[in-house]
Amino acid sequence: MLAAGGWTIALVLAGLLFAARRRLEEVARADHEVRGGLCTLSLALDSLGREPSHSELVRVLRTALDRAEAGAEGLSRVGGAARSPEPLMLERWVRESASACALAAGPSRSVDVDWRAGEVALETDRLRLAQILPNLLGNALEHGSGTVTVVGSQTAAGVRIEVNDEGRGAVVLPISAARPRWRAGRGRGLRIADTAARELGSGLRVDRTGGAFTVGFDLPVARR
């Protein structure tokens, strides 16, 4: 009886292992195809960018491509290995991200940028950033209403970037300003943004005052 039970357990475990390996192979194939497509798009943007009249459009599309590349990287990322920091002019990147999200939202929506942090040059993980701000903007444009504004301001340790809207905004139930609680099955983009923000050192900050909704994050900046 015990021997029969042991064989049953072994067969079940073998079936689960086979299914897991098959799933991993499917993920590996998806990763290969997504990366191939993104590489082609990147080369196409490089070619398009040689025309001065297309330079603004290329910068906008490049920020969207960064977000897709970050997602593709997540398919094959092992152990949360960090990427090497890259130099970034923060205000320019924020404005290009805002333009990309507004373009995707259509002519009826717009995104304003209120940048108060001055000129900020830093080294950071650009793909992690591409998982934060575009997700916050996409959420505000989809679930919020009224004017959507990105505000950049200085903090003692660096820069705070916030997205404000005049509607219900993100699909979250805030526990505190620092630790939002996500509703089950909703807010996947915000969970991605929160994870990426934590990897950069802060996590998301959530505030709902009256009819306005604000969600943001802090970036450490080394002062020179």
mmCIF file of the C-alpha atoms, coordinates in Angstrom:
data_MODEL
# 
_entry.id   MODEL 
# 
loop_
_atom_site.group_PDB 
_atom_site.id 
_atom_site.type_symbol 
_atom_site.label_atom_id 
_atom_site.label_alt_id 
_atom_site.label_comp_id 
_atom_site.label_asym_id 
_atom_site.label_entity_id 
_atom_site.label_seq_id 
_atom_site.pdbx_PDB_ins_code 
_atom_site.Cartn_x 
_atom_site.Cartn_y 
_atom_site.Cartn_z 
_atom_site.occupancy 
_atom_site.B_iso_or_equiv 
_atom_site.pdbx_formal_charge 
_atom_site.auth_seq_id 
_atom_site.auth_comp_id 
_atom_site.auth_asym_id 
_atom_site.auth_atom_id 
_atom_site.pdbx_PDB_model_num 
ATOM 1   C CA . MET A 1 1   ? 0.000   0.000  0.000   1.00 0.00 ? 1   MET A CA 1 
ATOM 2   C CA . LEU A 1 2   ? 2.796   2.389  0.959   1.00 0.00 ? 2   LEU A CA 1 
ATOM 3   C CA . ALA A 1 3   ? 4.757   1.442  -2.140  1.00 0.00 ? 3   ALA A CA 1 
ATOM 4   C CA . ALA A 1 4   ? 1.758   2.177  -4.363  1.00 0.00 ? 4   ALA A CA 1 
ATOM 5   C CA . GLY A 1 5   ? 1.274   5.537  -2.660  1.00 0.00 ? 5   GLY A CA 1 
ATOM 6   C CA . GLY A 1 6   ? 4.948   6.354  -3.173  1.00 0.00 ? 6   GLY A CA 1 
ATOM 7   C CA . TRP A 1 7   ? 4.713   5.595  -6.880  1.00 0.00 ? 7   TRP A CA 1 
ATOM 8   C CA . THR A 1 8   ? 1.631   7.793  -7.165  1.00 0.00 ? 8   THR A CA 1 
ATOM 9   C CA . ILE A 1 9   ? 3.425   10.715 -5.538  1.00 0.00 ? 9   ILE A CA 1 
ATOM 10  C CA . ALA A 1 10  ? 6.462   10.152 -7.758  1.00 0.00 ? 10  ALA A CA 1 
ATOM 11  C CA . LEU A 1 11  ? 4.305   10.166 -10.892 1.00 0.00 ? 11  LEU A CA 1 
ATOM 12  C CA . VAL A 1 12  ? 2.540   13.364 -9.809  1.00 0.00 ? 12  VAL A CA 1 
ATOM 13  C CA . LEU A 1 13  ? 5.865   15.074 -9.103  1.00 0.00 ? 13  LEU A CA 1 
ATOM 14  C CA . ALA A 1 14  ? 7.254   13.901 -12.440 1.00 0.00 ? 14  ALA A CA 1 
ATOM 15  C CA . GLY A 1 15  ? 4.209   15.353 -14.194 1.00 0.00 ? 15  GLY A CA 1 
ATOM 16  C CA . LEU A 1 16  ? 4.617   18.667 -12.399 1.00 0.00 ? 16  LEU A CA 1 
ATOM 17  C CA . LEU A 1 17  ? 8.321   18.771 -13.267 1.00 0.00 ? 17  LEU A CA 1 
ATOM 18  C CA . PHE A 1 18  ? 7.573   18.074 -16.929 1.00 0.00 ? 18  PHE A CA 1 
ATOM 19  C CA . ALA A 1 19  ? 4.936   20.837 -16.979 1.00 0.00 ? 19  ALA A CA 1 
ATOM 20  C CA . ALA A 1 20  ? 7.341   23.281 -15.313 1.00 0.00 ? 20  ALA A CA 1 
ATOM 21  C CA . ARG A 1 21  ? 10.100  22.516 -17.814 1.00 0.00 ? 21  ARG A CA 1 
ATOM 22  C CA . ARG A 1 22  ? 7.664   22.911 -20.688 1.00 0.00 ? 22  ARG A CA 1 
ATOM 23  C CA . ARG A 1 23  ? 6.520   26.253 -19.304 1.00 0.00 ? 23  ARG A CA 1 
ATOM 24  C CA . LEU A 1 24  ? 10.119  27.437 -18.927 1.00 0.00 ? 24  LEU A CA 1 
ATOM 25  C CA . GLU A 1 25  ? 10.789  26.499 -22.539 1.00 0.00 ? 25  GLU A CA 1 
ATOM 26  C CA . GLU A 1 26  ? 7.716   28.482 -23.617 1.00 0.00 ? 26  GLU A CA 1 
ATOM 27  C CA . VAL A 1 27  ? 8.987   31.492 -21.659 1.00 0.00 ? 27  VAL A CA 1 
ATOM 28  C CA . ALA A 1 28  ? 12.443  31.123 -23.228 1.00 0.00 ? 28  ALA A CA 1 
ATOM 29  C CA . ARG A 1 29  ? 10.920  31.027 -26.712 1.00 0.00 ? 29  ARG A CA 1 
ATOM 30  C CA . ALA A 1 30  ? 8.730   34.041 -25.963 1.00 0.00 ? 30  ALA A CA 1 
ATOM 31  C CA . ASP A 1 31  ? 11.769  35.901 -24.646 1.00 0.00 ? 31  ASP A CA 1 
ATOM 32  C CA . HIS A 1 32  ? 13.703  35.097 -27.829 1.00 0.00 ? 32  HIS A CA 1 
ATOM 33  C CA . GLU A 1 33  ? 10.912  36.293 -30.119 1.00 0.00 ? 33  GLU A CA 1 
ATOM 34  C CA . VAL A 1 34  ? 10.159  39.445 -28.123 1.00 0.00 ? 34  VAL A CA 1 
ATOM 35  C CA . ARG A 1 35  ? 13.831  40.406 -27.999 1.00 0.00 ? 35  ARG A CA 1 
ATOM 36  C CA . GLY A 1 36  ? 14.174  39.792 -31.726 1.00 0.00 ? 36  GLY A CA 1 
ATOM 37  C CA . GLY A 1 37  ? 11.227  42.046 -32.476 1.00 0.00 ? 37  GLY A CA 1 
ATOM 38  C CA . LEU A 1 38  ? 12.487  44.759 -30.142 1.00 0.00 ? 38  LEU A CA 1 
ATOM 39  C CA . CYS A 1 39  ? 15.929  44.630 -31.735 1.00 0.00 ? 39  CYS A CA 1 
ATOM 40  C CA . THR A 1 40  ? 14.351  45.167 -35.156 1.00 0.00 ? 40  THR A CA 1 
ATOM 41  C CA . LEU A 1 41  ? 12.311  48.097 -33.854 1.00 0.00 ? 41  LEU A CA 1 
ATOM 42  C CA . SER A 1 42  ? 15.401  49.622 -32.247 1.00 0.00 ? 42  SER A CA 1 
ATOM 43  C CA . LEU A 1 43  ? 17.331  49.411 -35.519 1.00 0.00 ? 43  LEU A CA 1 
ATOM 44  C CA . ALA A 1 44  ? 14.366  50.928 -37.369 1.00 0.00 ? 44  ALA A CA 1 
ATOM 45  C CA . LEU A 1 45  ? 14.271  53.835 -34.917 1.00 0.00 ? 45  LEU A CA 1 
ATOM 46  C CA . ASP A 1 46  ? 18.011  54.360 -35.358 1.00 0.00 ? 46  ASP A CA 1 
ATOM 47  C CA . SER A 1 47  ? 17.465  54.593 -39.103 1.00 0.00 ? 47  SER A CA 1 
ATOM 48  C CA . LEU A 1 48  ? 14.448  56.890 -38.731 1.00 0.00 ? 48  LEU A CA 1 
ATOM 49  C CA . GLY A 1 49  ? 16.378  59.112 -36.337 1.00 0.00 ? 49  GLY A CA 1 
ATOM 50  C CA . ARG A 1 50  ? 18.867  60.036 -39.055 1.00 0.00 ? 50  ARG A CA 1 
ATOM 51  C CA . GLU A 1 51  ? 16.186  62.305 -40.500 1.00 0.00 ? 51  GLU A CA 1 
ATOM 52  C CA . PRO A 1 52  ? 16.161  65.551 -38.460 1.00 0.00 ? 52  PRO A CA 1 
ATOM 53  C CA . SER A 1 53  ? 12.429  66.004 -39.039 1.00 0.00 ? 53  SER A CA 1 
ATOM 54  C CA . HIS A 1 54  ? 11.753  62.720 -37.207 1.00 0.00 ? 54  HIS A CA 1 
ATOM 55  C CA . SER A 1 55  ? 14.028  63.279 -34.210 1.00 0.00 ? 55  SER A CA 1 
ATOM 56  C CA . GLU A 1 56  ? 11.271  64.272 -31.762 1.00 0.00 ? 56  GLU A CA 1 
ATOM 57  C CA . LEU A 1 57  ? 9.064   61.315 -32.714 1.00 0.00 ? 57  LEU A CA 1 
ATOM 58  C CA . VAL A 1 58  ? 12.022  58.945 -32.392 1.00 0.00 ? 58  VAL A CA 1 
ATOM 59  C CA . ARG A 1 59  ? 12.804  60.198 -28.865 1.00 0.00 ? 59  ARG A CA 1 
ATOM 60  C CA . VAL A 1 60  ? 9.184   59.679 -27.849 1.00 0.00 ? 60  VAL A CA 1 
ATOM 61  C CA . LEU A 1 61  ? 9.035   56.178 -29.318 1.00 0.00 ? 61  LEU A CA 1 
ATOM 62  C CA . ARG A 1 62  ? 12.402  55.309 -27.772 1.00 0.00 ? 62  ARG A CA 1 
ATOM 63  C CA . THR A 1 63  ? 10.999  55.827 -24.267 1.00 0.00 ? 63  THR A CA 1 
ATOM 64  C CA . ALA A 1 64  ? 8.159   53.406 -25.067 1.00 0.00 ? 64  ALA A CA 1 
ATOM 65  C CA . LEU A 1 65  ? 10.693  50.922 -26.442 1.00 0.00 ? 65  LEU A CA 1 
ATOM 66  C CA . ASP A 1 66  ? 12.665  51.141 -23.180 1.00 0.00 ? 66  ASP A CA 1 
ATOM 67  C CA . ARG A 1 67  ? 9.553   50.033 -21.296 1.00 0.00 ? 67  ARG A CA 1 
ATOM 68  C CA . ALA A 1 68  ? 9.080   47.067 -23.628 1.00 0.00 ? 68  ALA A CA 1 
ATOM 69  C CA . GLU A 1 69  ? 12.751  46.115 -23.286 1.00 0.00 ? 69  GLU A CA 1 
ATOM 70  C CA . ALA A 1 70  ? 12.416  46.205 -19.498 1.00 0.00 ? 70  ALA A CA 1 
ATOM 71  C CA . GLY A 1 71  ? 9.487   43.806 -19.731 1.00 0.00 ? 71  GLY A CA 1 
ATOM 72  C CA . ALA A 1 72  ? 11.421  41.484 -22.036 1.00 0.00 ? 72  ALA A CA 1 
ATOM 73  C CA . GLU A 1 73  ? 14.367  41.568 -19.653 1.00 0.00 ? 73  GLU A CA 1 
ATOM 74  C CA . GLY A 1 74  ? 12.030  40.402 -16.894 1.00 0.00 ? 74  GLY A CA 1 
ATOM 75  C CA . LEU A 1 75  ? 11.286  37.192 -18.832 1.00 0.00 ? 75  LEU A CA 1 
ATOM 76  C CA . SER A 1 76  ? 14.871  36.014 -18.505 1.00 0.00 ? 76  SER A CA 1 
ATOM 77  C CA . ARG A 1 77  ? 16.078  37.932 -15.476 1.00 0.00 ? 77  ARG A CA 1 
ATOM 78  C CA . VAL A 1 78  ? 17.713  35.648 -12.896 1.00 0.00 ? 78  VAL A CA 1 
ATOM 79  C CA . GLY A 1 79  ? 17.946  36.436 -9.208  1.00 0.00 ? 79  GLY A CA 1 
ATOM 80  C CA . GLY A 1 80  ? 17.051  40.102 -9.612  1.00 0.00 ? 80  GLY A CA 1 
ATOM 81  C CA . ALA A 1 81  ? 20.495  40.916 -11.005 1.00 0.00 ? 81  ALA A CA 1 
ATOM 82  C CA . ALA A 1 82  ? 20.973  44.658 -11.266 1.00 0.00 ? 82  ALA A CA 1 
ATOM 83  C CA . ARG A 1 83  ? 21.879  46.366 -14.521 1.00 0.00 ? 83  ARG A CA 1 
ATOM 84  C CA . SER A 1 84  ? 24.813  48.727 -14.783 1.00 0.00 ? 84  SER A CA 1 
ATOM 85  C CA . PRO A 1 85  ? 23.781  52.373 -14.244 1.00 0.00 ? 85  PRO A CA 1 
ATOM 86  C CA . GLU A 1 86  ? 23.631  54.620 -17.305 1.00 0.00 ? 86  GLU A CA 1 
ATOM 87  C CA . PRO A 1 87  ? 23.960  58.422 -17.509 1.00 0.00 ? 87  PRO A CA 1 
ATOM 88  C CA . LEU A 1 88  ? 20.610  60.174 -17.868 1.00 0.00 ? 88  LEU A CA 1 
ATOM 89  C CA . MET A 1 89  ? 19.388  63.761 -18.140 1.00 0.00 ? 89  MET A CA 1 
ATOM 90  C CA . LEU A 1 90  ? 16.324  63.373 -15.961 1.00 0.00 ? 90  LEU A CA 1 
ATOM 91  C CA . GLU A 1 91  ? 14.116  66.291 -17.021 1.00 0.00 ? 91  GLU A CA 1 
ATOM 92  C CA . ARG A 1 92  ? 14.495  65.464 -20.702 1.00 0.00 ? 92  ARG A CA 1 
ATOM 93  C CA . TRP A 1 93  ? 13.690  61.805 -20.031 1.00 0.00 ? 93  TRP A CA 1 
ATOM 94  C CA . VAL A 1 94  ? 10.585  62.741 -18.013 1.00 0.00 ? 94  VAL A CA 1 
ATOM 95  C CA . ARG A 1 95  ? 9.301   65.055 -20.746 1.00 0.00 ? 95  ARG A CA 1 
ATOM 96  C CA . GLU A 1 96  ? 9.849   62.425 -23.429 1.00 0.00 ? 96  GLU A CA 1 
ATOM 97  C CA . SER A 1 97  ? 8.053   59.797 -21.324 1.00 0.00 ? 97  SER A CA 1 
ATOM 98  C CA . ALA A 1 98  ? 5.138   62.180 -20.789 1.00 0.00 ? 98  ALA A CA 1 
ATOM 99  C CA . SER A 1 99  ? 4.956   62.881 -24.537 1.00 0.00 ? 99  SER A CA 1 
ATOM 100 C CA . ALA A 1 100 ? 4.986   59.152 -25.347 1.00 0.00 ? 100 ALA A CA 1 
ATOM 101 C CA . CYS A 1 101 ? 2.152   58.384 -22.921 1.00 0.00 ? 101 CYS A CA 1 
ATOM 102 C CA . ALA A 1 102 ? 0.072   61.348 -24.096 1.00 0.00 ? 102 ALA A CA 1 
ATOM 103 C CA . LEU A 1 103 ? 0.558   60.253 -27.706 1.00 0.00 ? 103 LEU A CA 1 
ATOM 104 C CA . ALA A 1 104 ? -0.643  56.740 -26.860 1.00 0.00 ? 104 ALA A CA 1 
ATOM 105 C CA . ALA A 1 105 ? -3.678  58.084 -24.955 1.00 0.00 ? 105 ALA A CA 1 
ATOM 106 C CA . GLY A 1 106 ? -5.015  59.944 -27.990 1.00 0.00 ? 106 GLY A CA 1 
ATOM 107 C CA . PRO A 1 107 ? -5.855  63.564 -28.781 1.00 0.00 ? 107 PRO A CA 1 
ATOM 108 C CA . SER A 1 108 ? -8.439  63.927 -26.007 1.00 0.00 ? 108 SER A CA 1 
ATOM 109 C CA . ARG A 1 109 ? -5.871  63.544 -23.209 1.00 0.00 ? 109 ARG A CA 1 
ATOM 110 C CA . SER A 1 110 ? -2.670  65.413 -22.443 1.00 0.00 ? 110 SER A CA 1 
ATOM 111 C CA . VAL A 1 111 ? 0.108   65.342 -19.877 1.00 0.00 ? 111 VAL A CA 1 
ATOM 112 C CA . ASP A 1 112 ? 1.634   68.490 -18.399 1.00 0.00 ? 112 ASP A CA 1 
ATOM 113 C CA . VAL A 1 113 ? 5.122   68.579 -16.888 1.00 0.00 ? 113 VAL A CA 1 
ATOM 114 C CA . ASP A 1 114 ? 5.857   70.908 -13.967 1.00 0.00 ? 114 ASP A CA 1 
ATOM 115 C CA . TRP A 1 115 ? 9.604   70.498 -13.465 1.00 0.00 ? 115 TRP A CA 1 
ATOM 116 C CA . ARG A 1 116 ? 10.977  72.286 -10.390 1.00 0.00 ? 116 ARG A CA 1 
ATOM 117 C CA . ALA A 1 117 ? 14.078  70.184 -9.727  1.00 0.00 ? 117 ALA A CA 1 
ATOM 118 C CA . GLY A 1 118 ? 16.436  72.042 -12.043 1.00 0.00 ? 118 GLY A CA 1 
ATOM 119 C CA . GLU A 1 119 ? 18.970  70.304 -14.245 1.00 0.00 ? 119 GLU A CA 1 
ATOM 120 C CA . VAL A 1 120 ? 19.588  66.783 -12.939 1.00 0.00 ? 120 VAL A CA 1 
ATOM 121 C CA . ALA A 1 121 ? 22.204  64.473 -14.437 1.00 0.00 ? 121 ALA A CA 1 
ATOM 122 C CA . LEU A 1 122 ? 22.443  61.079 -12.777 1.00 0.00 ? 122 LEU A CA 1 
ATOM 123 C CA . GLU A 1 123 ? 23.485  57.507 -13.366 1.00 0.00 ? 123 GLU A CA 1 
ATOM 124 C CA . THR A 1 124 ? 20.635  55.057 -12.934 1.00 0.00 ? 124 THR A CA 1 
ATOM 125 C CA . ASP A 1 125 ? 18.981  51.953 -14.361 1.00 0.00 ? 125 ASP A CA 1 
ATOM 126 C CA . ARG A 1 126 ? 17.118  53.436 -17.327 1.00 0.00 ? 126 ARG A CA 1 
ATOM 127 C CA . LEU A 1 127 ? 15.001  50.332 -17.921 1.00 0.00 ? 127 LEU A CA 1 
ATOM 128 C CA . ARG A 1 128 ? 13.812  50.262 -14.307 1.00 0.00 ? 128 ARG A CA 1 
ATOM 129 C CA . LEU A 1 129 ? 12.783  53.914 -14.673 1.00 0.00 ? 129 LEU A CA 1 
ATOM 130 C CA . ALA A 1 130 ? 10.895  52.943 -17.829 1.00 0.00 ? 130 ALA A CA 1 
ATOM 131 C CA . GLN A 1 131 ? 8.830   50.565 -15.690 1.00 0.00 ? 131 GLN A CA 1 
ATOM 132 C CA . ILE A 1 132 ? 7.841   53.298 -13.238 1.00 0.00 ? 132 ILE A CA 1 
ATOM 133 C CA . LEU A 1 133 ? 6.804   56.610 -14.783 1.00 0.00 ? 133 LEU A CA 1 
ATOM 134 C CA . PRO A 1 134 ? 5.077   55.243 -17.930 1.00 0.00 ? 134 PRO A CA 1 
ATOM 135 C CA . ASN A 1 135 ? 3.023   52.862 -15.762 1.00 0.00 ? 135 ASN A CA 1 
ATOM 136 C CA . LEU A 1 136 ? 2.034   55.704 -13.425 1.00 0.00 ? 136 LEU A CA 1 
ATOM 137 C CA . LEU A 1 137 ? 1.075   57.919 -16.357 1.00 0.00 ? 137 LEU A CA 1 
ATOM 138 C CA . GLY A 1 138 ? -0.786  55.129 -18.131 1.00 0.00 ? 138 GLY A CA 1 
ATOM 139 C CA . ASN A 1 139 ? -2.762  54.434 -14.972 1.00 0.00 ? 139 ASN A CA 1 
ATOM 140 C CA . ALA A 1 140 ? -3.649  58.107 -14.482 1.00 0.00 ? 140 ALA A CA 1 
ATOM 141 C CA . LEU A 1 141 ? -4.701  58.507 -18.118 1.00 0.00 ? 141 LEU A CA 1 
ATOM 142 C CA . GLU A 1 142 ? -6.810  55.343 -18.047 1.00 0.00 ? 142 GLU A CA 1 
ATOM 143 C CA . HIS A 1 143 ? -8.400  55.551 -14.598 1.00 0.00 ? 143 HIS A CA 1 
ATOM 144 C CA . GLY A 1 144 ? -8.141  59.238 -13.723 1.00 0.00 ? 144 GLY A CA 1 
ATOM 145 C CA . SER A 1 145 ? -9.758  62.322 -15.165 1.00 0.00 ? 145 SER A CA 1 
ATOM 146 C CA . GLY A 1 146 ? -9.025  65.975 -15.719 1.00 0.00 ? 146 GLY A CA 1 
ATOM 147 C CA . THR A 1 147 ? -5.478  67.214 -16.026 1.00 0.00 ? 147 THR A CA 1 
ATOM 148 C CA . VAL A 1 148 ? -2.610  64.756 -15.583 1.00 0.00 ? 148 VAL A CA 1 
ATOM 149 C CA . THR A 1 149 ? 0.565   66.452 -14.397 1.00 0.00 ? 149 THR A CA 1 
ATOM 150 C CA . VAL A 1 150 ? 4.079   65.191 -13.732 1.00 0.00 ? 150 VAL A CA 1 
ATOM 151 C CA . VAL A 1 151 ? 5.789   67.197 -10.996 1.00 0.00 ? 151 VAL A CA 1 
ATOM 152 C CA . GLY A 1 152 ? 9.526   67.027 -10.370 1.00 0.00 ? 152 GLY A CA 1 
ATOM 153 C CA . SER A 1 153 ? 10.913  68.548 -7.172  1.00 0.00 ? 153 SER A CA 1 
ATOM 154 C CA . GLN A 1 154 ? 14.094  68.429 -5.134  1.00 0.00 ? 154 GLN A CA 1 
ATOM 155 C CA . THR A 1 155 ? 14.392  66.492 -1.875  1.00 0.00 ? 155 THR A CA 1 
ATOM 156 C CA . ALA A 1 156 ? 17.211  66.300 0.636   1.00 0.00 ? 156 ALA A CA 1 
ATOM 157 C CA . ALA A 1 157 ? 18.440  63.063 -0.958  1.00 0.00 ? 157 ALA A CA 1 
ATOM 158 C CA . GLY A 1 158 ? 17.619  63.653 -4.609  1.00 0.00 ? 158 GLY A CA 1 
ATOM 159 C CA . VAL A 1 159 ? 14.501  64.136 -6.738  1.00 0.00 ? 159 VAL A CA 1 
ATOM 160 C CA . ARG A 1 160 ? 10.836  63.286 -6.196  1.00 0.00 ? 160 ARG A CA 1 
ATOM 161 C CA . ILE A 1 161 ? 8.702   62.570 -9.267  1.00 0.00 ? 161 ILE A CA 1 
ATOM 162 C CA . GLU A 1 162 ? 4.925   62.594 -8.807  1.00 0.00 ? 162 GLU A CA 1 
ATOM 163 C CA . VAL A 1 163 ? 1.965   62.035 -11.120 1.00 0.00 ? 163 VAL A CA 1 
ATOM 164 C CA . ASN A 1 164 ? -1.198  63.972 -10.233 1.00 0.00 ? 164 ASN A CA 1 
ATOM 165 C CA . ASP A 1 165 ? -4.687  63.571 -11.656 1.00 0.00 ? 165 ASP A CA 1 
ATOM 166 C CA . GLU A 1 166 ? -8.121  64.883 -10.730 1.00 0.00 ? 166 GLU A CA 1 
ATOM 167 C CA . GLY A 1 167 ? -9.997  61.578 -10.698 1.00 0.00 ? 167 GLY A CA 1 
ATOM 168 C CA . ARG A 1 168 ? -9.876  58.304 -8.831  1.00 0.00 ? 168 ARG A CA 1 
ATOM 169 C CA . GLY A 1 169 ? -6.479  57.578 -10.331 1.00 0.00 ? 169 GLY A CA 1 
ATOM 170 C CA . ALA A 1 170 ? -4.662  54.404 -9.433  1.00 0.00 ? 170 ALA A CA 1 
ATOM 171 C CA . VAL A 1 171 ? -6.505  51.216 -8.586  1.00 0.00 ? 171 VAL A CA 1 
ATOM 172 C CA . VAL A 1 172 ? -5.145  51.026 -5.035  1.00 0.00 ? 172 VAL A CA 1 
ATOM 173 C CA . LEU A 1 173 ? -6.224  51.235 -1.429  1.00 0.00 ? 173 LEU A CA 1 
ATOM 174 C CA . PRO A 1 174 ? -3.484  53.241 0.317   1.00 0.00 ? 174 PRO A CA 1 
ATOM 175 C CA . ILE A 1 175 ? -2.438  52.006 3.746   1.00 0.00 ? 175 ILE A CA 1 
ATOM 176 C CA . SER A 1 176 ? 0.032   54.847 4.148   1.00 0.00 ? 176 SER A CA 1 
ATOM 177 C CA . ALA A 1 177 ? 1.932   57.244 1.956   1.00 0.00 ? 177 ALA A CA 1 
ATOM 178 C CA . ALA A 1 178 ? 4.763   54.753 1.627   1.00 0.00 ? 178 ALA A CA 1 
ATOM 179 C CA . ARG A 1 179 ? 3.046   51.338 1.464   1.00 0.00 ? 179 ARG A CA 1 
ATOM 180 C CA . PRO A 1 180 ? 0.059   51.028 -0.870  1.00 0.00 ? 180 PRO A CA 1 
ATOM 181 C CA . ARG A 1 181 ? -2.026  47.838 -0.822  1.00 0.00 ? 181 ARG A CA 1 
ATOM 182 C CA . TRP A 1 182 ? -3.041  46.545 -4.228  1.00 0.00 ? 182 TRP A CA 1 
ATOM 183 C CA . ARG A 1 183 ? -6.489  45.146 -4.899  1.00 0.00 ? 183 ARG A CA 1 
ATOM 184 C CA . ALA A 1 184 ? -6.285  41.520 -5.924  1.00 0.00 ? 184 ALA A CA 1 
ATOM 185 C CA . GLY A 1 185 ? -6.290  41.054 -9.682  1.00 0.00 ? 185 GLY A CA 1 
ATOM 186 C CA . ARG A 1 186 ? -5.964  44.755 -10.475 1.00 0.00 ? 186 ARG A CA 1 
ATOM 187 C CA . GLY A 1 187 ? -3.205  47.329 -10.650 1.00 0.00 ? 187 GLY A CA 1 
ATOM 188 C CA . ARG A 1 188 ? -0.594  45.056 -12.234 1.00 0.00 ? 188 ARG A CA 1 
ATOM 189 C CA . GLY A 1 189 ? 1.173   48.036 -13.809 1.00 0.00 ? 189 GLY A CA 1 
ATOM 190 C CA . LEU A 1 190 ? 1.412   49.725 -10.424 1.00 0.00 ? 190 LEU A CA 1 
ATOM 191 C CA . ARG A 1 191 ? 2.806   46.572 -8.839  1.00 0.00 ? 191 ARG A CA 1 
ATOM 192 C CA . ILE A 1 192 ? 5.479   46.534 -11.549 1.00 0.00 ? 192 ILE A CA 1 
ATOM 193 C CA . ALA A 1 193 ? 6.178   50.225 -10.918 1.00 0.00 ? 193 ALA A CA 1 
ATOM 194 C CA . ASP A 1 194 ? 6.376   49.697 -7.153  1.00 0.00 ? 194 ASP A CA 1 
ATOM 195 C CA . THR A 1 195 ? 8.836   46.810 -7.524  1.00 0.00 ? 195 THR A CA 1 
ATOM 196 C CA . ALA A 1 196 ? 11.026  48.819 -9.899  1.00 0.00 ? 196 ALA A CA 1 
ATOM 197 C CA . ALA A 1 197 ? 10.920  51.868 -7.609  1.00 0.00 ? 197 ALA A CA 1 
ATOM 198 C CA . ARG A 1 198 ? 11.993  49.737 -4.654  1.00 0.00 ? 198 ARG A CA 1 
ATOM 199 C CA . GLU A 1 199 ? 14.911  48.428 -6.676  1.00 0.00 ? 199 GLU A CA 1 
ATOM 200 C CA . LEU A 1 200 ? 15.943  52.051 -7.194  1.00 0.00 ? 200 LEU A CA 1 
ATOM 201 C CA . GLY A 1 201 ? 15.600  52.752 -3.486  1.00 0.00 ? 201 GLY A CA 1 
ATOM 202 C CA . SER A 1 202 ? 12.154  54.092 -2.570  1.00 0.00 ? 202 SER A CA 1 
ATOM 203 C CA . GLY A 1 203 ? 8.936   52.328 -3.593  1.00 0.00 ? 203 GLY A CA 1 
ATOM 204 C CA . LEU A 1 204 ? 5.798   54.258 -4.514  1.00 0.00 ? 204 LEU A CA 1 
ATOM 205 C CA . ARG A 1 205 ? 4.286   57.056 -2.442  1.00 0.00 ? 205 ARG A CA 1 
ATOM 206 C CA . VAL A 1 206 ? 0.493   57.338 -2.610  1.00 0.00 ? 206 VAL A CA 1 
ATOM 207 C CA . ASP A 1 207 ? -1.737  60.211 -1.517  1.00 0.00 ? 207 ASP A CA 1 
ATOM 208 C CA . ARG A 1 208 ? -5.414  60.921 -2.088  1.00 0.00 ? 208 ARG A CA 1 
ATOM 209 C CA . THR A 1 209 ? -6.649  64.339 -0.989  1.00 0.00 ? 209 THR A CA 1 
ATOM 210 C CA . GLY A 1 210 ? -10.214 65.305 -1.810  1.00 0.00 ? 210 GLY A CA 1 
ATOM 211 C CA . GLY A 1 211 ? -10.802 64.552 -5.471  1.00 0.00 ? 211 GLY A CA 1 
ATOM 212 C CA . ALA A 1 212 ? -7.118  64.599 -6.396  1.00 0.00 ? 212 ALA A CA 1 
ATOM 213 C CA . PHE A 1 213 ? -4.845  61.574 -6.560  1.00 0.00 ? 213 PHE A CA 1 
ATOM 214 C CA . THR A 1 214 ? -1.039  61.587 -6.413  1.00 0.00 ? 214 THR A CA 1 
ATOM 215 C CA . VAL A 1 215 ? 1.406   58.713 -6.762  1.00 0.00 ? 215 VAL A CA 1 
ATOM 216 C CA . GLY A 1 216 ? 5.154   59.169 -7.000  1.00 0.00 ? 216 GLY A CA 1 
ATOM 217 C CA . PHE A 1 217 ? 8.618   57.942 -6.124  1.00 0.00 ? 217 PHE A CA 1 
ATOM 218 C CA . ASP A 1 218 ? 12.005  59.265 -5.018  1.00 0.00 ? 218 ASP A CA 1 
ATOM 219 C CA . LEU A 1 219 ? 15.293  58.966 -6.874  1.00 0.00 ? 219 LEU A CA 1 
ATOM 220 C CA . PRO A 1 220 ? 18.561  59.331 -4.962  1.00 0.00 ? 220 PRO A CA 1 
ATOM 221 C CA . VAL A 1 221 ? 20.968  61.749 -6.629  1.00 0.00 ? 221 VAL A CA 1 
ATOM 222 C CA . ALA A 1 222 ? 24.593  62.134 -5.579  1.00 0.00 ? 222 ALA A CA 1 
ATOM 223 C CA . ARG A 1 223 ? 25.320  65.809 -4.941  1.00 0.00 ? 223 ARG A CA 1 
ATOM 224 C CA . ARG A 1 224 ? 28.589  67.157 -6.305  1.00 0.00 ? 224 ARG A CA 1 
# 
